[in-house]
């Protein structure tokens, strides 16, 4: 993730998975961003020196979890599943983004026939909100099942052991 610095707002980090730098570019006044930072509405990032450059990482609560949802499908249907996943992002992004505790969300579809959703949450309880999110549990899953040839594997929340 690239982070930017400006004279008005020296620390640009993340708010619920949306880059503050993007918000600044989209016209958010620096004083609004400064207020977000000052009030602690996101965990401030840390600086690490890795491979000759500084990298910023965010601090996570001790209760943070990685939620992993996996599915496998017939690789011959890759184009259909890939197109559907991109379409689903249009309605899943706002639905998931409004949930308390979400830090990051990654969705990936492989030509080898696997689908993965990986997300970072502040706690297991917050991660489990996904179990009842209609847009995911009913709509998205139903659309994928309608294509056929997909197997959903159990979703697992993993407590975070360490980060980089």
FENNORTA-V7512 format. One record per pair of residues at least 24 apart in sequence whose ideal C-beta (glycine too) atoms are under 7 Angstrom apart, sorted by the first residue. I is the first residue (numbers start at 1). GAP is how many residues later the second one is. D is the distance in Angstrom with one decimal. If there is no record, write none. Layout:
i->(I:I)
gap->(GAP:GAP)
d->(D:D)
This chain:
i->(3:3:6:9:9:11:11:13:13:13:13:14:14:15:15:16:16:17:17:17:17:17:57:57:60:60:61:63:63:64:64:64:64:65:65:65:65:65:65:65:65:66:66:66:66:67:67:67:67:67:67:68:68:68:68:69:69:70:70:70:70:71:71:71:71:71:72:72:72:73:73:73:73:74:74:75:75:75:77:77:78:78:80:81:81:81:81:82:84:84:84:85:88:88:91:92:92:92:95:95:96:99:100:101:124:127)
gap->(42:53:24:24:25:26:33:29:31:32:45:28:44:26:27:81:86:80:85:86:87:88:106:107:100:103:61:59:60:56:57:58:96:56:58:59:62:92:93:94:95:52:54:92:94:52:54:60:63:88:90:50:87:88:90:48:86:44:45:46:83:44:79:80:81:82:41:42:79:40:42:76:77:39:75:36:37:38:70:72:33:35:67:28:34:63:66:27:59:60:63:24:52:55:44:43:44:48:38:40:37:30:26:25:33:30)
d->(6.9:4.8:6.9:4.8:5.6:5.8:6.8:5.7:6.1:4.6:6.3:5.7:6.0:6.2:4.7:6.2:5.8:6.5:6.0:6.1:5.2:6.1:6.5:6.9:6.3:6.5:5.3:6.4:4.3:6.5:6.6:5.8:4.8:5.3:6.8:5.0:5.2:4.5:6.0:5.6:6.4:6.5:5.9:4.6:6.0:4.7:6.0:4.4:6.7:6.6:5.1:5.4:7.0:5.4:6.6:4.2:4.4:6.8:7.0:5.4:4.4:4.3:5.5:6.3:4.8:6.3:5.6:5.3:5.1:5.2:6.5:5.4:4.3:6.2:3.9:6.4:5.9:3.8:6.1:5.7:4.8:7.0:5.2:5.5:6.4:6.9:6.4:4.7:5.9:6.5:6.7:5.0:5.0:6.8:5.7:5.7:6.4:6.2:6.1:4.1:7.0:5.1:5.8:2.9:4.9:5.0)
